[in-house]
Amino acid sequence: MRVSPSRLLHAAVGIAACLTLAAQAQTPPNGRLLASNCFQCHGTNGKGPGFDKLAGKSATEIYKELTEFRSGKEGDNIMARHAMGFTDAQMRSLAAWLSTQR
Ligand code: HEC
């Protein structure tokens, strides 16, 4: 049986697509990577032990508290300093990820 070049190409494209998907599956989601900055104090995956538990809070709540810390409206200490390091998009992304943790 002869294999036509177009079939070979088709197979190669298929394999490449699988490899790309496999590589993506191994990359941690951006939100978790950013949220890992919080684990030292709020526990792995925000589940404690440590300071206030983050797991189980809604994304909106976490985002709101972070922006309040950043603006200086709430707290003047550790969290305020920490929140200054994140952009809005990064806060939304890590808050969204933390809210999936129960
Ligand atoms: C160096 C330790 C430290 C790190 C890192 C840290 N936090 Fe905090 N966090 C605290 C402390 C301490 C408090 C208590 C409030 C204060 O002292 O300002 C707090 C409070 C909070 C609160 C308010 C909780 C409540 O119920 O009122 C939220 C929300 C929060 N942190 C989110 C985060 C997020 C999200 C990250 C990661 C981006 C993070 N924290 C990283 C120490 C930390």
Backbone and ligand atoms as CSV (ligand in chain L), in Angstrom:
chain,resi,resn,atom,element,x,y,z
A,1,MET,N,N,0.839,-1.194,0.000
A,1,MET,CA,C,0.000,0.000,0.000
A,1,MET,C,C,0.880,1.252,0.000
A,2,ARG,N,N,0.545,2.188,-0.895
A,2,ARG,CA,C,1.332,3.436,-0.950
A,2,ARG,C,C,0.623,4.517,-0.138
A,3,VAL,N,N,1.413,5.271,0.609
A,3,VAL,CA,C,0.837,6.365,1.396
A,3,VAL,C,C,1.089,7.661,0.636
A,4,SER,N,N,0.033,8.367,0.313
A,4,SER,CA,C,0.198,9.597,-0.461
A,4,SER,C,C,0.801,10.699,0.412
A,5,PRO,N,N,1.541,11.615,-0.222
A,5,PRO,CA,C,2.141,12.716,0.547
A,5,PRO,C,C,1.103,13.527,1.316
A,6,SER,N,N,-0.084,13.677,0.738
A,6,SER,CA,C,-1.076,14.503,1.430
A,6,SER,C,C,-1.553,13.817,2.714
A,7,ARG,N,N,-1.611,12.471,2.672
A,7,ARG,CA,C,-2.014,11.756,3.903
A,7,ARG,C,C,-0.935,11.923,4.980
A,8,LEU,N,N,0.346,11.853,4.521
A,8,LEU,CA,C,1.453,12.020,5.469
A,8,LEU,C,C,1.379,13.398,6.119
A,9,LEU,N,N,1.118,14.401,5.278
A,9,LEU,CA,C,1.035,15.774,5.780
A,9,LEU,C,C,-0.098,15.885,6.800
A,10,HIS,N,N,-1.218,15.251,6.446
A,10,HIS,CA,C,-2.385,15.275,7.328
A,10,HIS,C,C,-2.022,14.679,8.693
A,11,ALA,N,N,-1.308,13.547,8.674
A,11,ALA,CA,C,-0.910,12.886,9.921
A,11,ALA,C,C,0.031,13.794,10.715
A,12,ALA,N,N,0.963,14.433,10.013
A,12,ALA,CA,C,1.931,15.299,10.693
A,12,ALA,C,C,1.224,16.461,11.383
A,13,VAL,N,N,0.248,17.033,10.690
A,13,VAL,CA,C,-0.499,18.149,11.278
A,13,VAL,C,C,-1.254,17.668,12.509
A,14,GLY,N,N,-1.820,16.485,12.431
A,14,GLY,CA,C,-2.546,15.908,13.568
A,14,GLY,C,C,-1.639,15.711,14.760
A,15,ILE,N,N,-0.450,15.162,14.511
A,15,ILE,CA,C,0.498,14.926,15.611
A,15,ILE,C,C,0.927,16.253,16.232
A,16,ALA,N,N,1.201,17.233,15.382
A,16,ALA,CA,C,1.614,18.542,15.891
A,16,ALA,C,C,0.520,19.137,16.775
A,17,ALA,N,N,-0.733,18.988,16.370
A,17,ALA,CA,C,-1.845,19.527,17.151
A,17,ALA,C,C,-1.910,18.848,18.515
A,18,CYS,N,N,-1.697,17.530,18.535
A,18,CYS,CA,C,-1.718,16.799,19.811
A,18,CYS,C,C,-0.606,17.277,20.726
A,19,LEU,N,N,0.580,17.467,20.161
A,19,LEU,CA,C,1.715,17.909,20.980
A,19,LEU,C,C,1.444,19.289,21.565
A,20,THR,N,N,0.839,20.148,20.755
A,20,THR,CA,C,0.521,21.499,21.233
A,20,THR,C,C,-0.460,21.417,22.398
A,21,LEU,N,N,-1.496,20.581,22.268
A,21,LEU,CA,C,-2.481,20.433,23.343
A,21,LEU,C,C,-1.830,19.878,24.602
A,22,ALA,N,N,-0.935,18.903,24.432
A,22,ALA,CA,C,-0.263,18.302,25.586
A,22,ALA,C,C,0.576,19.358,26.298
A,23,ALA,N,N,1.273,20.184,25.531
A,23,ALA,CA,C,2.114,21.222,26.137
A,23,ALA,C,C,1.247,22.216,26.904
A,24,GLN,N,N,0.081,22.560,26.342
A,24,GLN,CA,C,-0.804,23.514,27.014
A,24,GLN,C,C,-1.336,22.940,28.315
A,25,ALA,N,N,-1.618,21.625,28.330
A,25,ALA,CA,C,-2.169,21.009,29.526
A,25,ALA,C,C,-1.179,21.066,30.679
A,26,GLN,N,N,0.116,21.101,30.355
A,26,GLN,CA,C,1.122,21.097,31.413
A,26,GLN,C,C,1.434,22.500,31.937
A,27,THR,N,N,1.069,23.533,31.190
A,27,THR,CA,C,1.339,24.897,31.630
A,27,THR,C,C,0.327,25.262,32.708
A,28,PRO,N,N,0.765,25.718,33.889
A,28,PRO,CA,C,-0.230,26.086,34.888
A,28,PRO,C,C,-1.023,27.283,34.407
A,29,PRO,N,N,-2.330,27.353,34.729
A,29,PRO,CA,C,-3.090,28.511,34.305
A,29,PRO,C,C,-2.484,29.765,34.924
A,30,ASN,N,N,-2.515,30.833,34.178
A,30,ASN,CA,C,-1.940,32.105,34.611
A,30,ASN,C,C,-2.417,32.519,35.998
A,31,GLY,N,N,-3.718,32.343,36.269
A,31,GLY,CA,C,-4.290,32.737,37.553
A,31,GLY,C,C,-3.622,32.024,38.719
A,32,ARG,N,N,-3.378,30.731,38.549
A,32,ARG,CA,C,-2.759,29.988,39.652
A,32,ARG,C,C,-1.319,30.434,39.867
A,33,LEU,N,N,-0.627,30.691,38.766
A,33,LEU,CA,C,0.763,31.141,38.865
A,33,LEU,C,C,0.828,32.450,39.657
A,34,LEU,N,N,-0.056,33.378,39.346
A,34,LEU,CA,C,-0.085,34.655,40.057
A,34,LEU,C,C,-0.509,34.452,41.518
A,35,ALA,N,N,-1.494,33.588,41.717
A,35,ALA,CA,C,-2.007,33.354,43.072
A,35,ALA,C,C,-0.969,32.666,43.954
A,36,SER,N,N,0.003,32.004,43.334
A,36,SER,CA,C,1.015,31.321,44.147
A,36,SER,C,C,1.801,32.333,44.982
A,37,ASN,N,N,1.771,33.599,44.611
A,37,ASN,CA,C,2.388,34.647,45.424
A,37,ASN,C,C,1.709,34.786,46.786
A,38,CYS,N,N,0.507,34.291,46.916
A,38,CYS,CA,C,-0.270,34.461,48.146
A,38,CYS,C,C,-0.127,33.272,49.093
A,39,PHE,N,N,0.371,32.145,48.571
A,39,PHE,CA,C,0.311,30.896,49.340
A,39,PHE,C,C,1.170,30.909,50.600
A,40,GLN,N,N,2.277,31.633,50.552
A,40,GLN,CA,C,3.178,31.645,51.706
A,40,GLN,C,C,2.439,32.120,52.959
A,41,CYS,N,N,1.563,33.095,52.814
A,41,CYS,CA,C,0.856,33.659,53.963
A,41,CYS,C,C,-0.567,33.147,54.111
A,42,HIS,N,N,-1.218,32.810,53.004
A,42,HIS,CA,C,-2.621,32.389,53.075
A,42,HIS,C,C,-2.789,30.894,52.876
A,43,GLY,N,N,-1.690,30.158,52.873
A,43,GLY,CA,C,-1.748,28.705,52.724
A,43,GLY,C,C,-1.770,28.284,51.265
A,44,THR,N,N,-1.316,27.064,51.008
A,44,THR,CA,C,-1.283,26.544,49.646
A,44,THR,C,C,-2.685,26.574,49.051
A,45,ASN,N,N,-2.793,27.123,47.842
A,45,ASN,CA,C,-4.068,27.292,47.145
A,45,ASN,C,C,-5.057,28.169,47.936
A,46,GLY,N,N,-4.533,28.971,48.859
A,46,GLY,CA,C,-5.375,29.898,49.630
A,46,GLY,C,C,-6.227,29.211,50.683
A,47,LYS,N,N,-5.869,27.968,51.017
A,47,LYS,CA,C,-6.717,27.181,51.913
A,47,LYS,C,C,-6.225,27.188,53.357
A,48,GLY,N,N,-5.293,28.076,53.680
A,48,GLY,CA,C,-4.766,28.121,55.031
A,48,GLY,C,C,-3.882,26.907,55.305
A,49,PRO,N,N,-3.267,26.803,56.461
A,49,PRO,CA,C,-3.357,27.743,57.568
A,49,PRO,C,C,-2.569,29.018,57.277
A,50,GLY,N,N,-2.773,30.016,58.077
A,50,GLY,CA,C,-2.084,31.280,57.880
A,50,GLY,C,C,-3.049,32.408,58.159
A,51,PHE,N,N,-2.844,33.522,57.479
A,51,PHE,CA,C,-3.775,34.642,57.623
A,51,PHE,C,C,-5.089,34.237,56.952
A,52,ASP,N,N,-6.050,35.178,56.911
A,52,ASP,CA,C,-7.395,34.862,56.405
A,52,ASP,C,C,-7.379,33.906,55.220
A,53,LYS,N,N,-8.277,32.946,55.257
A,53,LYS,CA,C,-8.421,31.964,54.185
A,53,LYS,C,C,-8.975,32.668,52.946
A,54,LEU,N,N,-8.409,32.378,51.795
A,54,LEU,CA,C,-8.906,32.992,50.549
A,54,LEU,C,C,-9.826,32.046,49.790
A,55,ALA,N,N,-9.582,30.759,49.919
A,55,ALA,CA,C,-10.408,29.768,49.232
A,55,ALA,C,C,-11.850,29.919,49.697
A,56,GLY,N,N,-12.782,29.906,48.745
A,56,GLY,CA,C,-14.191,29.999,49.096
A,56,GLY,C,C,-14.737,31.416,48.970
A,57,LYS,N,N,-13.852,32.408,48.900
A,57,LYS,CA,C,-14.330,33.769,48.658
A,57,LYS,C,C,-14.650,33.909,47.171
A,58,SER,N,N,-15.546,34.843,46.844
A,58,SER,CA,C,-15.863,35.041,45.429
A,58,SER,C,C,-14.756,35.879,44.774
A,59,ALA,N,N,-14.651,35.753,43.452
A,59,ALA,CA,C,-13.644,36.500,42.705
A,59,ALA,C,C,-13.853,38.000,42.890
A,60,THR,N,N,-15.122,38.431,42.888
A,60,THR,CA,C,-15.445,39.855,43.042
A,60,THR,C,C,-14.953,40.378,44.386
A,61,GLU,N,N,-15.174,39.576,45.429
A,61,GLU,CA,C,-14.779,39.971,46.784
A,61,GLU,C,C,-13.250,40.098,46.883
A,62,ILE,N,N,-12.539,39.111,46.387
A,62,ILE,CA,C,-11.072,39.141,46.451
A,62,ILE,C,C,-10.536,40.334,45.662
A,63,TYR,N,N,-11.077,40.518,44.468
A,63,TYR,CA,C,-10.635,41.629,43.624
A,63,TYR,C,C,-10.878,42.970,44.324
A,64,LYS,N,N,-12.085,43.121,44.901
A,64,LYS,CA,C,-12.442,44.369,45.578
A,64,LYS,C,C,-11.497,44.623,46.755
A,65,GLU,N,N,-11.244,43.610,47.563
A,65,GLU,CA,C,-10.359,43.795,48.717
A,65,GLU,C,C,-8.945,44.161,48.266
A,66,LEU,N,N,-8.482,43.530,47.192
A,66,LEU,CA,C,-7.130,43.836,46.702
A,66,LEU,C,C,-7.026,45.285,46.223
A,67,THR,N,N,-8.052,45.756,45.502
A,67,THR,CA,C,-7.995,47.138,45.014
A,67,THR,C,C,-8.076,48.124,46.188
A,68,GLU,N,N,-8.821,47.744,47.253
A,68,GLU,CA,C,-8.878,48.609,48.440
A,68,GLU,C,C,-7.531,48.654,49.158
A,69,PHE,N,N,-6.879,47.503,49.244
A,69,PHE,CA,C,-5.538,47.474,49.829
A,69,PHE,C,C,-4.600,48.348,48.994
A,70,ARG,N,N,-4.675,48.189,47.675
A,70,ARG,CA,C,-3.755,48.903,46.781
A,70,ARG,C,C,-3.945,50.411,46.870
A,71,SER,N,N,-5.207,50.836,46.982
A,71,SER,CA,C,-5.495,52.275,47.012
A,71,SER,C,C,-5.192,52.879,48.374
A,72,GLY,N,N,-4.931,52.030,49.385
A,72,GLY,CA,C,-4.640,52.535,50.723
A,72,GLY,C,C,-5.897,52.758,51.545
A,73,LYS,N,N,-7.092,52.399,50.987
A,73,LYS,CA,C,-8.344,52.587,51.714
A,73,LYS,C,C,-8.444,51.605,52.871
A,74,GLU,N,N,-7.830,50.451,52.690
A,74,GLU,CA,C,-7.905,49.425,53.732
A,74,GLU,C,C,-6.482,48.972,54.070
A,75,GLY,N,N,-6.165,48.948,55.369
A,75,GLY,CA,C,-4.850,48.453,55.786
A,75,GLY,C,C,-3.721,49.371,55.346
A,76,ASP,N,N,-2.622,49.295,56.062
A,76,ASP,CA,C,-1.480,50.127,55.682
A,76,ASP,C,C,-0.232,49.280,55.835
A,77,ASN,N,N,-0.444,47.973,55.769
A,77,ASN,CA,C,0.662,47.102,56.116
A,77,ASN,C,C,0.997,46.106,55.015
A,78,ILE,N,N,1.151,44.866,55.423
A,78,ILE,CA,C,1.630,43.818,54.514
A,78,ILE,C,C,0.828,43.739,53.216
A,79,MET,N,N,-0.507,43.633,53.328
A,79,MET,CA,C,-1.333,43.434,52.132
A,79,MET,C,C,-1.330,44.651,51.216
A,80,ALA,N,N,-1.301,45.833,51.800
A,80,ALA,CA,C,-1.288,47.048,50.980
A,80,ALA,C,C,-0.028,47.061,50.117
A,81,ARG,N,N,1.094,46.756,50.726
A,81,ARG,CA,C,2.366,46.706,49.978
A,81,ARG,C,C,2.295,45.637,48.894
A,82,HIS,N,N,1.743,44.515,49.269
A,82,HIS,CA,C,1.709,43.390,48.351
A,82,HIS,C,C,0.808,43.688,47.150
A,83,ALA,N,N,-0.357,44.289,47.420
A,83,ALA,CA,C,-1.328,44.547,46.360
A,83,ALA,C,C,-0.792,45.539,45.327
A,84,MET,N,N,0.132,46.393,45.734
A,84,MET,CA,C,0.687,47.387,44.808
A,84,MET,C,C,1.431,46.752,43.638
A,85,GLY,N,N,1.832,45.503,43.799
A,85,GLY,CA,C,2.613,44.848,42.752
A,85,GLY,C,C,1.793,44.288,41.607
A,86,PHE,N,N,0.458,44.366,41.690
A,86,PHE,CA,C,-0.373,43.709,40.675
A,86,PHE,C,C,-1.174,44.708,39.836
A,87,THR,N,N,-1.303,44.405,38.551
A,87,THR,CA,C,-2.166,45.196,37.681
A,87,THR,C,C,-3.616,44.719,37.887
A,88,ASP,N,N,-4.582,45.488,37.402
A,88,ASP,CA,C,-5.994,45.088,37.480
A,88,ASP,C,C,-6.211,43.716,36.863
A,89,ALA,N,N,-5.640,43.525,35.671
A,89,ALA,CA,C,-5.837,42.264,34.956
A,89,ALA,C,C,-5.268,41.098,35.762
A,90,GLN,N,N,-4.113,41.318,36.379
A,90,GLN,CA,C,-3.509,40.244,37.176
A,90,GLN,C,C,-4.361,39.939,38.409
A,91,MET,N,N,-4.904,40.983,39.039
A,91,MET,CA,C,-5.769,40.778,40.215
A,91,MET,C,C,-7.012,39.991,39.830
A,92,ARG,N,N,-7.621,40.360,38.697
A,92,ARG,CA,C,-8.829,39.653,38.259
A,92,ARG,C,C,-8.515,38.192,37.994
A,93,SER,N,N,-7.375,37.964,37.338
A,93,SER,CA,C,-7.009,36.611,36.967
A,93,SER,C,C,-6.729,35.750,38.207
A,94,LEU,N,N,-5.977,36.265,39.158
A,94,LEU,CA,C,-5.681,35.438,40.342
A,94,LEU,C,C,-6.908,35.293,41.234
A,95,ALA,N,N,-7.769,36.340,41.286
A,95,ALA,CA,C,-8.986,36.254,42.084
A,95,ALA,C,C,-9.932,35.206,41.492
A,96,ALA,N,N,-10.018,35.191,40.159
A,96,ALA,CA,C,-10.878,34.212,39.493
A,96,ALA,C,C,-10.392,32.803,39.815
A,97,TRP,N,N,-9.075,32.618,39.801
A,97,TRP,CA,C,-8.557,31.282,40.089
A,97,TRP,C,C,-8.816,30.910,41.551
A,98,LEU,N,N,-8.538,31.821,42.482
A,98,LEU,CA,C,-8.729,31.524,43.910
A,98,LEU,C,C,-10.192,31.173,44.214
A,99,SER,N,N,-11.122,31.821,43.495
A,99,SER,CA,C,-12.539,31.583,43.760
A,99,SER,C,C,-12.964,30.161,43.363
A,100,THR,N,N,-12.142,29.482,42.572
A,100,THR,CA,C,-12.489,28.101,42.194
A,100,THR,C,C,-12.052,27.117,43.272
A,101,GLN,N,N,-11.292,27.572,44.248
A,101,GLN,CA,C,-10.793,26.696,45.315
A,101,GLN,C,C,-11.816,26.618,46.435
A,102,ARG,N,N,-12.136,25.406,46.823
A,102,ARG,CA,C,-13.138,25.228,47.897
A,102,ARG,C,C,-12.500,24.535,49.088
L,1,HEC,C1,C,3.524,38.371,53.334
L,1,HEC,C2,C,2.232,37.779,53.689
L,1,HEC,C3,C,1.081,37.934,52.742
L,1,HEC,C4,C,1.027,37.669,51.405
L,1,HEC,C5,C,2.165,37.186,50.502
L,1,HEC,C6,C,-0.328,37.899,50.978
L,1,HEC,N1,N,-1.101,38.285,52.048
L,1,HEC,FE1,FE,-3.094,38.715,52.034
L,1,HEC,N2,N,-3.041,39.174,53.973
L,1,HEC,C7,C,-1.911,39.163,54.768
L,1,HEC,C8,C,-2.223,39.714,56.084
L,1,HEC,C9,C,-1.242,39.887,57.216
L,1,HEC,C10,C,-3.593,40.058,56.037
L,1,HEC,C11,C,-4.408,40.726,57.152
L,1,HEC,C12,C,-4.678,42.189,56.774
L,1,HEC,C13,C,-3.470,43.116,56.870
L,1,HEC,O1,O,-2.616,42.945,57.735
L,1,HEC,O2,O,-3.361,44.068,56.054
L,1,HEC,C14,C,-4.084,39.710,54.719
L,1,HEC,C15,C,-5.383,39.893,54.278
L,1,HEC,C16,C,-5.844,39.595,53.028
L,1,HEC,C17,C,-7.222,39.750,52.577
L,1,HEC,C18,C,-8.383,40.254,53.407
L,1,HEC,C19,C,-9.072,39.060,53.991
L,1,HEC,C20,C,-10.281,39.412,54.810
L,1,HEC,O3,O,-11.076,38.485,55.042
L,1,HEC,O4,O,-10.430,40.571,55.209
L,1,HEC,C21,C,-7.270,39.356,51.289
L,1,HEC,C22,C,-8.481,39.318,50.356
L,1,HEC,C23,C,-5.935,38.958,50.921
L,1,HEC,N3,N,-5.097,39.105,51.991
L,1,HEC,C24,C,-5.597,38.504,49.675
L,1,HEC,C25,C,-4.297,38.181,49.286
L,1,HEC,C26,C,-3.949,37.784,47.966
L,1,HEC,C27,C,-4.935,37.605,46.815
L,1,HEC,C28,C,-2.604,37.590,47.957
L,1,HEC,C29,C,-1.739,37.243,46.772
L,1,HEC,C30,C,-1.804,38.114,45.642
L,1,HEC,C31,C,-2.106,37.851,49.287
L,1,HEC,N4,N,-3.168,38.209,50.069
L,1,HEC,C32,C,-0.786,37.734,49.685
L,1,HEC,C33,C,-0.665,38.683,54.410
L,1,HEC,C34,C,-0.273,38.329,53.137
